[in-house]
Amino acid sequence: MAWSAHTIIQNGKPIPFEEARVHPLSVGLAYGAAVFEGIRAYMNPATGRLSVFRLEEHLARLDQGMKFMRFDDPPSRDVLRQGVLESVRANAPDDDCYIRLQVHIESRGSQSTTGKVGWVCAAIPRDRSPKRESGLSLGVSSWTRIADNTMPARIKATANYHAGRIATLQAQADGYDAPILLTREGKLSESAGACLCLVRDGVLITPARDSDILESVTRGTVMELAAELGVPCEERRADRTELYVADEVFLCGTGQELVPVTRVDRLPVGDGKPGAITMQLQAAYEAVVRGTTDAHAAWRTPVP
Ligand code: PMP
């Protein structure tokens, strides 16, 4: 990726990237009062045009987060949509980009302060997973996934990533690429920044929405694409041991996209190679995000 970001949108205004500021004692930073979205825009190889993938779904999830956080006078969906499109347009990237849209409490105060709300949107280059063809090695973490009645994973709050971060650092210290987290009941939840999918006997299995997962946009996309490919899908609670007997395992998320998992706890997944259904879904995802198929045009918002 040759391009670099020079402009960022802060509270609706384009400013030089390095000049974005919040006070270190802002409630967003001091108490983690911030929610965000990670979004990708993809270039169509034939037209050279960028489209933002599933922008409306990301904006809807962010609205849910802002409501849950009881933010005062949060920015409207129209304002944030404009901010996303402007963050990309202003940087004129010549390749795909990753977009971080974040809404936070900008003022100083206590942990219960609900305003003043500020927001920022940055479009930056982001490499794809270097393991998207070869596959990841994951380890089941001894850290437990954050729970809905303590720190709800359904809300994409920046503070959630404290838990993801410690699990990731431990997984890396133990020689894995990333962790798999279990719920307090010991059921499969997700990884630290992506959802988990398994394939057993030709059936796609993904932990249910009540397994302390982020209700991932990519997971929803994968389930729709699987149905279109004739792969049945079960959204249900799943056991840890299903990882060891699965034919295929993969992670999915906006940042990770679709990445095969070829080892779990140092045991090979299936025959230890990326699975056929995984790679079929990866190809279908690539076509739909980039718009090399006409299908699901409504999922792609062209950058003006
Ligand atoms: N789970 C977690 C914890 C994440 O951070 C992400 C990335 N946002 C995902 C799942 C995937 O979500 P999405 O497909 O909406 O990007």
Residues whose N, C-alpha, C, O or C-beta is under 5 A from the ligand:
A	BS01	PMP	G38 S191 A192 G193 A194 C195 L214 E215 S216 V217 T218 R219 C252 G253 T254 G255
